[in-house]
């Protein structure tokens, strides 16, 4: 059995510092594609940070009272979580992994949204993205509850 080497992680993995989160790992291509000031980009980083910290807390790798680094509001992250849940309910295996892979350069930046569009419909995902960018989180969530 191979021993994990934190200085040389296995190919295809990234080392995320829980205090810094995923922000430093988001690629320039992802930022360029969605726009650096994009609510979707912020929600992506917050969602990945929150999920990563939750896993570490459950495994004892972080104290139970650790607060994940967040740049946006809980509602912003919640809207993206709602999209992830809708995708999982439609049969997509591990939607957060596809989101992470798109954000960190292991997939094309648009791969997550393209996949969501193919599963939920391009019009719904386009409208959801528009509402998210307008910070209408209740409206974005309502779109998904209809689907």
C-alpha positions as protocol buffer text, in pm:
chain_id: "A"
residue {
  index: 1
  type: UNK
  ca { x: 0 y: 0 z: 0 }
}
residue {
  index: 2
  type: UNK
  ca { x: 138 y: 340 z: -101 }
}
residue {
  index: 3
  type: UNK
  ca { x: 187 y: 604 z: 163 }
}
residue {
  index: 4
  type: UNK
  ca { x: 45 y: 947 z: 85 }
}
residue {
  index: 5
  type: UNK
  ca { x: 317 y: 1203 z: 20 }
}
residue {
  index: 6
  type: UNK
  ca { x: 180 y: 1550 z: 92 }
}
residue {
  index: 7
  type: UNK
  ca { x: 470 y: 1716 z: -92 }
}
residue {
  index: 8
  type: UNK
  ca { x: 404 y: 1513 z: -408 }
}
residue {
  index: 9
  type: UNK
  ca { x: 32 y: 1442 z: -433 }
}
residue {
  index: 10
  type: UNK
  ca { x: -88 y: 1186 z: -687 }
}
residue {
  index: 11
  type: UNK
  ca { x: -139 y: 1310 z: -1043 }
}
residue {
  index: 12
  type: UNK
  ca { x: -478 y: 1472 z: -1091 }
}
residue {
  index: 13
  type: UNK
  ca { x: -509 y: 1596 z: -733 }
}
residue {
  index: 14
  type: UNK
  ca { x: -464 y: 1935 z: -578 }
}
residue {
  index: 15
  type: UNK
  ca { x: -365 y: 2027 z: -226 }
}
residue {
  index: 16
  type: UNK
  ca { x: -614 y: 2266 z: -72 }
}
residue {
  index: 17
  type: UNK
  ca { x: -527 y: 2457 z: 242 }
}
residue {
  index: 18
  type: UNK
  ca { x: -848 y: 2475 z: 451 }
}
residue {
  index: 19
  type: UNK
  ca { x: -761 y: 2832 z: 550 }
}
residue {
  index: 20
  type: UNK
  ca { x: -724 y: 2946 z: 187 }
}
residue {
  index: 21
  type: UNK
  ca { x: -985 y: 2722 z: 29 }
}
residue {
  index: 22
  type: UNK
  ca { x: -1027 y: 2669 z: -343 }
}
residue {
  index: 23
  type: UNK
  ca { x: -981 y: 3033 z: -448 }
}
residue {
  index: 24
  type: UNK
  ca { x: -610 y: 2995 z: -533 }
}
residue {
  index: 25
  type: UNK
  ca { x: -689 y: 2686 z: -742 }
}
residue {
  index: 26
  type: UNK
  ca { x: -954 y: 2840 z: -968 }
}
residue {
  index: 27
  type: UNK
  ca { x: -798 y: 2877 z: -1312 }
}
residue {
  index: 28
  type: UNK
  ca { x: -762 y: 3198 z: -1508 }
}
residue {
  index: 29
  type: UNK
  ca { x: -962 y: 3031 z: -1786 }
}
residue {
  index: 30
  type: UNK
  ca { x: -1255 y: 2976 z: -1547 }
}
residue {
  index: 31
  type: UNK
  ca { x: -1235 y: 3339 z: -1431 }
}
residue {
  index: 32
  type: UNK
  ca { x: -1208 y: 3465 z: -1789 }
}
residue {
  index: 33
  type: UNK
  ca { x: -1498 y: 3250 z: -1908 }
}
residue {
  index: 34
  type: UNK
  ca { x: -1747 y: 3361 z: -1639 }
}
residue {
  index: 35
  type: UNK
  ca { x: -1592 y: 3693 z: -1541 }
}
residue {
  index: 36
  type: UNK
  ca { x: -1385 y: 3759 z: -1232 }
}
residue {
  index: 37
  type: UNK
  ca { x: -1672 y: 3945 z: -1067 }
}
residue {
  index: 38
  type: UNK
  ca { x: -1922 y: 3671 z: -1148 }
}
residue {
  index: 39
  type: UNK
  ca { x: -2158 y: 3563 z: -873 }
}
residue {
  index: 40
  type: UNK
  ca { x: -2129 y: 3210 z: -1015 }
}
residue {
  index: 41
  type: UNK
  ca { x: -1751 y: 3214 z: -962 }
}
residue {
  index: 42
  type: UNK
  ca { x: -1791 y: 3336 z: -604 }
}
residue {
  index: 43
  type: UNK
  ca { x: -2064 y: 3080 z: -535 }
}
residue {
  index: 44
  type: UNK
  ca { x: -1842 y: 2807 z: -682 }
}
residue {
  index: 45
  type: UNK
  ca { x: -1549 y: 2891 z: -456 }
}
residue {
  index: 46
  type: UNK
  ca { x: -1776 y: 2922 z: -152 }
}
residue {
  index: 47
  type: UNK
  ca { x: -1951 y: 2594 z: -229 }
}
residue {
  index: 48
  type: UNK
  ca { x: -1625 y: 2405 z: -274 }
}
residue {
  index: 49
  type: UNK
  ca { x: -1475 y: 2563 z: 40 }
}
residue {
  index: 50
  type: UNK
  ca { x: -1782 y: 2473 z: 247 }
}
residue {
  index: 51
  type: UNK
  ca { x: -1795 y: 2115 z: 120 }
}
residue {
  index: 52
  type: UNK
  ca { x: -1421 y: 2063 z: 170 }
}
residue {
  index: 53
  type: UNK
  ca { x: -1432 y: 2196 z: 526 }
}
residue {
  index: 54
  type: UNK
  ca { x: -1738 y: 1982 z: 605 }
}
residue {
  index: 55
  type: UNK
  ca { x: -1556 y: 1667 z: 493 }
}
residue {
  index: 56
  type: UNK
  ca { x: -1251 y: 1757 z: 702 }
}
residue {
  index: 57
  type: UNK
  ca { x: -1465 y: 1835 z: 1009 }
}
residue {
  index: 58
  type: UNK
  ca { x: -1649 y: 1501 z: 978 }
}
residue {
  index: 59
  type: UNK
  ca { x: -1319 y: 1313 z: 955 }
}
residue {
  index: 60
  type: UNK
  ca { x: -1165 y: 1503 z: 1246 }
}
residue {
  index: 61
  type: UNK
  ca { x: -919 y: 1689 z: 1024 }
}
residue {
  index: 62
  type: UNK
  ca { x: -1061 y: 2023 z: 1135 }
}
residue {
  index: 63
  type: UNK
  ca { x: -1224 y: 2127 z: 1461 }
}
residue {
  index: 64
  type: UNK
  ca { x: -1604 y: 2106 z: 1460 }
}
residue {
  index: 65
  type: UNK
  ca { x: -1632 y: 2484 z: 1504 }
}
residue {
  index: 66
  type: UNK
  ca { x: -1419 y: 2565 z: 1196 }
}
residue {
  index: 67
  type: UNK
  ca { x: -1579 y: 2821 z: 966 }
}
residue {
  index: 68
  type: UNK
  ca { x: -1500 y: 2774 z: 598 }
}
residue {
  index: 69
  type: UNK
  ca { x: -1371 y: 3076 z: 408 }
}
residue {
  index: 70
  type: UNK
  ca { x: -1669 y: 3236 z: 232 }
}
residue {
  index: 71
  type: UNK
  ca { x: -1671 y: 3539 z: 2 }
}
residue {
  index: 72
  type: UNK
  ca { x: -2044 y: 3565 z: -67 }
}
residue {
  index: 73
  type: UNK
  ca { x: -2366 y: 3518 z: 122 }
}
residue {
  index: 74
  type: UNK
  ca { x: -2504 y: 3185 z: 241 }
}
residue {
  index: 75
  type: UNK
  ca { x: -2795 y: 3239 z: -1 }
}
residue {
  index: 76
  type: UNK
  ca { x: -2553 y: 3267 z: -293 }
}
residue {
  index: 77
  type: UNK
  ca { x: -2390 y: 2937 z: -203 }
}
residue {
  index: 78
  type: UNK
  ca { x: -2733 y: 2787 z: -132 }
}
residue {
  index: 79
  type: UNK
  ca { x: -2854 y: 2859 z: -485 }
}
residue {
  index: 80
  type: UNK
  ca { x: -2560 y: 2672 z: -631 }
}
residue {
  index: 81
  type: UNK
  ca { x: -2620 y: 2389 z: -383 }
}
residue {
  index: 82
  type: UNK
  ca { x: -2979 y: 2376 z: -511 }
}
residue {
  index: 83
  type: UNK
  ca { x: -2852 y: 2335 z: -868 }
}
residue {
  index: 84
  type: UNK
  ca { x: -2616 y: 2058 z: -756 }
}
residue {
  index: 85
  type: UNK
  ca { x: -2905 y: 1883 z: -581 }
}
residue {
  index: 86
  type: UNK
  ca { x: -3127 y: 1913 z: -891 }
}
residue {
  index: 87
  type: UNK
  ca { x: -2853 y: 1759 z: -1105 }
}
residue {
  index: 88
  type: UNK
  ca { x: -2804 y: 1473 z: -860 }
}
residue {
  index: 89
  type: UNK
  ca { x: -3179 y: 1409 z: -853 }
}
residue {
  index: 90
  type: UNK
  ca { x: -3170 y: 1381 z: -1234 }
}
residue {
  index: 91
  type: UNK
  ca { x: -2899 y: 1116 z: -1212 }
}
residue {
  index: 92
  type: UNK
  ca { x: -2572 y: 1307 z: -1251 }
}
residue {
  index: 93
  type: UNK
  ca { x: -2311 y: 1130 z: -1041 }
}
residue {
  index: 94
  type: UNK
  ca { x: -2122 y: 1365 z: -808 }
}
residue {
  index: 95
  type: UNK
  ca { x: -2214 y: 1708 z: -949 }
}
residue {
  index: 96
  type: UNK
  ca { x: -1979 y: 1886 z: -703 }
}
residue {
  index: 97
  type: UNK
  ca { x: -1685 y: 1693 z: -848 }
}
residue {
  index: 98
  type: UNK
  ca { x: -1767 y: 1813 z: -1199 }
}
residue {
  index: 99
  type: UNK
  ca { x: -1798 y: 2169 z: -1066 }
}
residue {
  index: 100
  type: UNK
  ca { x: -1459 y: 2139 z: -897 }
}
residue {
  index: 101
  type: UNK
  ca { x: -1299 y: 1989 z: -1208 }
}
residue {
  index: 102
  type: UNK
  ca { x: -1436 y: 2273 z: -1423 }
}
residue {
  index: 103
  type: UNK
  ca { x: -1315 y: 2540 z: -1180 }
}
residue {
  index: 104
  type: UNK
  ca { x: -968 y: 2394 z: -1130 }
}
residue {
  index: 105
  type: UNK
  ca { x: -883 y: 2317 z: -1491 }
}
residue {
  index: 106
  type: UNK
  ca { x: -931 y: 1940 z: -1504 }
}
residue {
  index: 107
  type: UNK
  ca { x: -1226 y: 2002 z: -1738 }
}
residue {
  index: 108
  type: UNK
  ca { x: -1306 y: 2296 z: -1964 }
}
residue {
  index: 109
  type: UNK
  ca { x: -1450 y: 2592 z: -1768 }
}
residue {
  index: 110
  type: UNK
  ca { x: -1790 y: 2560 z: -1935 }
}
residue {
  index: 111
  type: UNK
  ca { x: -1816 y: 2181 z: -1882 }
}
residue {
  index: 112
  type: UNK
  ca { x: -2021 y: 2204 z: -1562 }
}
residue {
  index: 113
  type: UNK
  ca { x: -2278 y: 2445 z: -1707 }
}
residue {
  index: 114
  type: UNK
  ca { x: -2288 y: 2255 z: -2038 }
}
residue {
  index: 115
  type: UNK
  ca { x: -2361 y: 1932 z: -1853 }
}
residue {
  index: 116
  type: UNK
  ca { x: -2625 y: 2102 z: -1638 }
}
residue {
  index: 117
  type: UNK
  ca { x: -2786 y: 2240 z: -1955 }
}
residue {
  index: 118
  type: UNK
  ca { x: -2794 y: 1899 z: -2121 }
}
residue {
  index: 119
  type: UNK
  ca { x: -2961 y: 1747 z: -1814 }
}
residue {
  index: 120
  type: UNK
  ca { x: -3198 y: 2023 z: -1701 }
}
residue {
  index: 121
  type: UNK
  ca { x: -3242 y: 2208 z: -2029 }
}
residue {
  index: 122
  type: UNK
  ca { x: -3047 y: 2501 z: -2168 }
}
residue {
  index: 123
  type: UNK
  ca { x: -3327 y: 2752 z: -2112 }
}
residue {
  index: 124
  type: UNK
  ca { x: -3368 y: 2662 z: -1745 }
}
residue {
  index: 125
  type: UNK
  ca { x: -2994 y: 2676 z: -1676 }
}
residue {
  index: 126
  type: UNK
  ca { x: -2953 y: 3003 z: -1868 }
}
residue {
  index: 127
  type: UNK
  ca { x: -3240 y: 3157 z: -1672 }
}
residue {
  index: 128
  type: UNK
  ca { x: -3103 y: 3018 z: -1345 }
}
residue {
  index: 129
  type: UNK
  ca { x: -2761 y: 3166 z: -1421 }
}
residue {
  index: 130
  type: UNK
  ca { x: -2916 y: 3503 z: -1507 }
}
residue {
  index: 131
  type: UNK
  ca { x: -3110 y: 3512 z: -1179 }
}
residue {
  index: 132
  type: UNK
  ca { x: -2801 y: 3405 z: -984 }
}
residue {
  index: 133
  type: UNK
  ca { x: -2593 y: 3682 z: -1142 }
}
residue {
  index: 134
  type: UNK
  ca { x: -2871 y: 3930 z: -1055 }
}
residue {
  index: 135
  type: UNK
  ca { x: -2848 y: 3800 z: -695 }
}
residue {
  index: 136
  type: UNK
  ca { x: -3211 y: 3685 z: -711 }
}
residue {
  index: 137
  type: UNK
  ca { x: -3144 y: 3367 z: -518 }
}
residue {
  index: 138
  type: UNK
  ca { x: -3509 y: 3303 z: -435 }
}
residue {
  index: 139
  type: UNK
  ca { x: -3596 y: 3328 z: -805 }
}
residue {
  index: 140
  type: UNK
  ca { x: -3310 y: 3096 z: -902 }
}
residue {
  index: 141
  type: UNK
  ca { x: -3420 y: 2842 z: -642 }
}
residue {
  index: 142
  type: UNK
  ca { x: -3783 y: 2870 z: -754 }
}
residue {
  index: 143
  type: UNK
  ca { x: -3684 y: 2782 z: -1112 }
}
residue {
  index: 144
  type: UNK
  ca { x: -3526 y: 2461 z: -988 }
}
residue {
  index: 145
  type: UNK
  ca { x: -3821 y: 2367 z: -771 }
}
residue {
  index: 146
  type: UNK
  ca { x: -4046 y: 2369 z: -1079 }
}
residue {
  index: 147
  type: UNK
  ca { x: -3821 y: 2124 z: -1264 }
}
